[in-house]
């Protein structure tokens, strides 16, 4: 790939920033429109945040190498690898892990279909943004979670703009309930019963 050089730097331009999607599965049949879903999610990310992210690898547990299994990557839903001298920055999504945590019918509902992958993909892109573009000091996982929420919000506003009159008040109500003292008491009671 040719890179655009900006004032002597070795950085990829924002126009060429959409990462390449590579699929590598072993003994696994992914959902038919998986690649299109990932492309749609990537297109919603502002291009400046995808600069220097070379690939998104879609794979399953069966296709992992021995070294990757030793890293306990098979238990994860995804991973971000920073750029090194030997390899560019890339994201690995273990497709079978996020799909197994959702019921089969969820992939038929457009909003939920994107939600299944957006949680993992945007979290890993959040690690890339934290490492390359906007370092934060709140802890890597916290920063990645914040970016995951921001990028997911951008995607929902672009793709599901017609759901905003429903989702916005519902989200506000859910936050109010979860922050209320009554909810905290219910959580404490549940925790006492379990253990």
C-alpha positions in Angstrom: 0.0 0.0 0.0 1.3 3.4 -0.8 1.4 5.8 2.0 0.9 9.5 1.8 3.7 11.4 3.4 2.8 14.5 5.4 5.6 16.9 6.2 8.2 14.3 6.4 6.3 11.9 8.6 5.7 8.3 7.8 2.0 8.5 8.6 -0.9 7.3 6.5 -3.3 10.0 5.4 -6.9 10.1 6.7 -8.2 9.5 3.2 -6.4 6.1 2.9 -7.2 5.1 6.5 -9.9 2.4 6.1 -8.2 -0.8 7.3 -8.3 -3.9 5.1 -10.6 -6.7 6.4 -9.1 -10.2 6.3 -11.1 -13.3 7.0 -9.4 -16.4 8.2 -11.6 -19.2 9.6 -11.0 -22.9 10.3 -14.0 -25.3 10.6 -16.4 -22.3 11.1 -19.0 -20.8 8.9 -19.5 -17.1 9.7 -22.8 -15.3 9.2 -23.3 -14.5 5.5 -23.2 -10.7 5.9 -20.4 -10.5 8.5 -17.9 -8.6 6.3 -20.6 -6.1 5.3 -21.4 -5.5 8.9 -17.8 -4.9 9.8 -17.3 -2.6 6.8 -20.4 -0.6 7.9 -19.1 -0.3 11.5 -15.6 0.9 10.2 -17.2 3.4 7.8 -18.9 5.1 10.8 -15.5 5.8 12.5 -14.0 9.2 11.8 -11.1 8.5 9.3 -8.6 10.3 11.4 -8.9 7.6 14.1 -8.2 4.8 11.7 -4.9 6.2 10.5 -2.1 3.7 11.0 -4.5 0.8 11.6 -3.7 -1.6 8.8 -6.0 -4.6 9.1 -9.0 -6.0 10.9 -8.6 -9.8 11.1 -11.9 -11.8 11.4 -11.2 -15.3 12.7 -12.3 -18.0 15.1 -10.8 -19.9 17.9 -9.9 -22.9 15.6 -7.8 -20.7 13.4 -5.6 -19.4 16.2 -1.9 -20.2 16.3 -0.3 -22.0 19.2 1.3 -18.7 20.4 -2.1 -16.9 20.2 -3.7 -19.7 22.3 -0.9 -19.5 24.8 -1.7 -15.7 25.1 -5.2 -16.8 26.1 -6.5 -15.1 23.1 -9.1 -17.9 22.6 -10.9 -16.7 25.7 -11.1 -13.1 24.5 -13.5 -11.6 22.0 -10.9 -9.4 20.3 -7.4 -8.0 20.6 -5.5 -5.0 19.5 -1.8 -5.2 18.5 0.3 -2.1 18.3 2.5 -1.3 15.5 6.0 -2.7 15.7 9.1 -2.7 13.5 7.9 -6.1 12.1 4.1 -5.6 11.7 1.6 -2.8 11.4 -1.1 -2.1 14.0 -4.1 -4.5 13.6 -7.2 -5.7 15.3 -8.1 -9.3 15.7 -11.8 -10.2 16.2 -12.7 -13.7 17.3 -16.1 -13.9 15.7 -17.3 -17.1 17.4 -16.9 -15.6 20.9 -19.2 -12.6 20.6 -21.7 -14.5 18.5 -21.9 -17.3 21.1 -22.9 -14.7 23.8 -26.0 -13.5 21.8 -29.1 -15.6 20.9 -29.5 -16.7 17.3 -32.5 -14.5 16.7 -30.5 -11.3 17.5 -28.7 -11.5 14.2 -32.0 -11.1 12.4 -32.7 -7.7 14.1 -30.8 -5.0 12.3 -30.0 -2.9 15.4 -28.8 -5.9 17.4 -26.9 -7.4 14.5 -24.6 -4.4 14.5 -24.5 -4.3 18.3 -23.1 -7.8 18.5 -19.9 -6.7 16.7 -19.8 -3.0 17.6 -19.0 -3.7 21.3 -15.9 -5.6 20.4 -14.7 -3.8 17.3 -15.1 -0.3 18.8 -13.4 -1.4 22.1 -10.4 -2.6 20.1 -10.3 0.6 18.0 -10.5 2.5 21.3 -7.2 0.8 22.2 -5.8 2.0 18.9 -7.0 5.6 19.5 -5.5 5.5 23.0 -2.2 4.2 21.8 -1.7 6.2 18.7 -3.9 9.3 18.6 -5.2 10.4 22.0 -3.3 8.9 24.9 -5.3 9.2 28.1 -4.3 8.7 31.7 -7.4 6.8 33.0 -6.2 3.3 32.4 -6.1 1.5 29.1 -9.4 -0.5 29.6 -11.3 2.6 30.9 -10.2 4.7 27.9 -11.0 1.9 25.4 -14.5 1.6 27.0 -15.0 5.4 26.7 -14.1 5.3 23.1 -16.3 2.3 22.5 -19.3 4.2 23.8 -18.4 7.3 21.8 -17.9 5.4 18.5 -21.0 3.4 19.1 -23.0 6.6 19.6 -21.6 8.0 16.3 -22.6 4.8 14.5 -26.1 4.8 15.9 -26.6 8.4 15.0 -25.5 7.8 11.4 -27.1 4.4 10.8 -30.2 4.3 13.0 -31.0 8.0 13.2 -34.7 7.1 13.0 -34.5 5.3 16.4 -33.2 8.3 18.3 -36.7 9.5 19.5 -37.1 6.1 21.1 -33.5 5.3 22.2 -32.7 8.7 23.8 -35.5 8.8 26.4 -35.1 5.1 27.0 -31.4 5.5 27.7 -32.0 8.4 30.0 -34.6 6.5 32.0 -32.3 3.4 32.2 -29.4 5.6 33.5 -31.8 7.2 36.1 -33.0 3.8 37.3 -29.5 2.3 37.5 -28.2 5.3 39.5 -31.1 5.3 41.9 -30.8 4.2 45.5 -33.5 1.6 45.1 -31.6 -0.2 42.3 -28.4 -0.2 44.5 -30.4 -1.9 47.3 -31.7 -4.5 44.9 -28.2 -5.2 43.8 -27.0 -5.6 47.4 -29.8 -8.0 48.2 -29.1 -10.1 45.1 -25.4 -10.2 46.0 -26.2 -11.4 49.5 -28.4 -14.2 48.2 -25.8 -15.4 45.8 -22.9 -15.6 48.2 
